[in-house]
Amino acid sequence: MLSPIQVLCSDITTLSLEPEPFASYTEADIISTVEFNHTGELLATGDKGGRVVIFQREPESKSEPFSQGEYNVYSTFQSHEPEFDYLKSLEIEEKINKIRWLPQQNAAHFLLSTNDKTIKLWKVSERDKRPEGYNLKDEEGRIKDISTVTSLQVPVLKPMDLMVEVSPRRVFANAHTYHINSISVNSDYETYMSADDLRINLWHLDITDRSFNIVDIKPANMEDLTEVITAAEFHPLHCNLFVYSSSKGTLRLCDMREAALCDKHSKLFEEPEDPSARSFFSEIISSVSDVKFSHSGRYLLTRDYLTAKVWDLNMESKPLETYQVHDYLRSKLCSLYENDCIFDKFECAWNGSDSVIMTGAYNNFFRMFDRNTKRDVTLEASRESSKPRAVLKPRRVCAAGGKRRKDDISVDSLDFTKKILHTAWHPNENIIAIAATNNLYIFQDKLNSEMH
Amino acid sequence: MLTASRQPVGSPSHREQTSMQTHCCPTLTGCAFDAQNLISISLRKIQSSRTQRGGIKLHKNLLVTYVLRNARQFYMSKNSLQTQRTPPYEDAAAVHRRQEYIELTGSFTELADDFYCNFTGTESDTWHCGAHQSSAQPSELAHQDASACAMASPSDSELMVSEACWSCTDKSSWELPILNAQANQKTVLDLDTHVVTTVTNGYFHSDCCAQPKQPQAGAQCYTRKRKMDTSYYIVDPEFYLPDFVPCKRMRSEDDDDDNDDDGDDLQSDSGQLDSANISNLISVLGSGGLSEFVSWQQMDLEQIFGTQTICLKHTLLAGSGWTRAIEAF
């Protein structure tokens, strides 16, 4: 059972506080990525308007026991702006596709944010002291008349109201012809990779004018194009290994020690297709939308349109586990194709101990699967059901015309405009962040706050 | 190291196609799709993707072409089975209609080219025919790319008609001189910010350039030199261009919502290739002959179009599907 500790709404929406069925919001407010940092203290969200909002967890205090562990807005900044490529006469969207935190090495925090074309490194630092007592300028900063200075003083640092400063430290541009879909920081803490539809580039965090192309699946003849790269991630422990997924449902594990260009994979993970399940949309629903290494580095979690799969790095022939996320949609693929929902890219997440996986669905539902007990639960992220400190009620989707219990929802009643594409799990605790269109929900399992 | 690979996806038999159709489209309220509808919907998606913000999404359009291919396979197999049942004296007409349909499929390739091809406006690349084995078995058809041209009739190999397939040549023909002398680097100058970025490849360009696709045995092959008037040029609505290509736009406006004159619409699309793609589709769809558009093209292009035009000008398959496609399109 999960109990929400706080229901947060993005402060940039024009949502009414009353639960209305059709609240208005601008498209720029739609959250497009969610990411905890390595300690879970900070949570970053990016939206379609190119903004990044960082939340910070309040330290637990005995004086206010109910506010312990709440996430509050820490900083907001504009990461990317819309651009226009004059050569190609194309507009470049400012939507933040991915945010990745760098491991913290000093007092400041660093994160990478990317849109379709440009990756930026941001430094987030706090300032809670300021120097006072200058000799040549007064408190307001005005230059003093030097004749009035009769004695010298040493400036001292005095405390001030906490100020969070965000500054762009690096801009990695002009290295991707196609749309960037993934970025991943290497465990060496020095390099990271960025992946677009056909290529993956390796960058050094300090060098912006040069990157190395490590995967290139663009065929010499574009007529031969059969698949694109959909996601990529570095191994959490081995700095030479990374994986990338394709639109054909395959995963390729590559070892950078083997060759400079890792077009030849070390391992290919692919599940044979069931010919009896073939449909017009087989290729679409088999396209992998997200891939995540487990924290241990032993397993891979992938998400395609209808399922989530756990793969063992030692077994390439088939996944270890397959979880049906919303198989009731299999008979609705035609209409989902027409309304473009079939192209939605759902993300997936591991919990800290790799025992539970989570992914989103429609109607603001999200699902969790316990790998050990094989139990699963469907929960809903909505204002109505998520009052602070309320307990989330499991939901159930029943087939149209089937037996229906109270509070069940029929497949035909699902709202396909409410989709949970982006979810994140705290690295150490049972705290999850769910992005539902323009709203961010944070839930915590109070009963089982520790991972196990 | 390859291990277990995906089972070859065989082209579905008729029974499977039927089951595919019903599996995909059970009797749900509001969902009465069939292959023809899927084709028209898919074409509409491709067309609308050209004008969406952020440029054409390669991934989505690739998936849409897969749906197109699957629907087309199903439609073809359904048609061919119907043809087999027709009396012998109708064979020629049915066969001819199938020929026309096969000609249609070239336009899918051209659509793909529209996404992926990239021309500098300089002197030509060679067109070559990407026609496939006339004796291709149904199971082999499934291996074709989504953008493969000329779907062979599964039942009548002798009527395989090859097409002029406009494809990109190897990169080297339009590789621009780069600032960096090393062949394995690409350097980009951002004209807005004056930032120089270098991407180093793990291979040399000369190694990766493939030879132009060889025509399959048994297929006719059209190879022509295409002369491009450098005052025209093609701007790929997709985002890939070689570096430093100062391509002019054919038109300043990308979109023209005026549907009264399809010709104008077509010409406002970027590139002769683009307009040819759409003109092929439109003429097939029966909104007028290709000639009115061809007349706007360069002379040599008319000659090249000629061969296809003859086929494309014929009336459509006696299928309501394409009529529906017109409505959707």
Interface residues (C-beta under 8 A of the other chain):
Chain A: E83 D85 Y86 L87 K88 S89 L90 E91 I92 E93 K95 D116 V171 F172 A173 N174 A175 T177 Y178 H179 N181 D197 L198 N201 T208 D209 R210 S211 F212 N213 I214 D216 P219 A220 N221 M222 E223 D224 L225 T226 E227 V228 T230 S247 K248 T250 A259 A260 L261 C262 H265 S266 K267 L268 E270 P272 E273 P275 R278 S279 F280 F281 S282 E283 I284 S287 E316 S317 K318 S331 K332 L333 C334 S335 Y337 E338 D340 F343 D412
Chain B: M1 L2 T3 A4 S5 R6 Q7 V9 G10 P12 E16 M20 Q21 H23 C24 C25 P26 L28 T29 G30 C31 F33 A35 L38 I41 K45 R53 G54 G55 K57 L58 H59 K60 L62 L63 Y66 V67 N70 A71 F74 T109 A112 D113 F115 Y116 C117 G130 D145 A146 S147 A148 C149 C165 S167 C168 D170 K171 V188 L189 D190 L191 D192 T193 V195 V196 T197 T198 V199 T200 N201 G202 Y203 C208 C209 A210 P212 K213 V235 D236 F239 Y240 L241 V245 P246 C247 R249 D254 S270
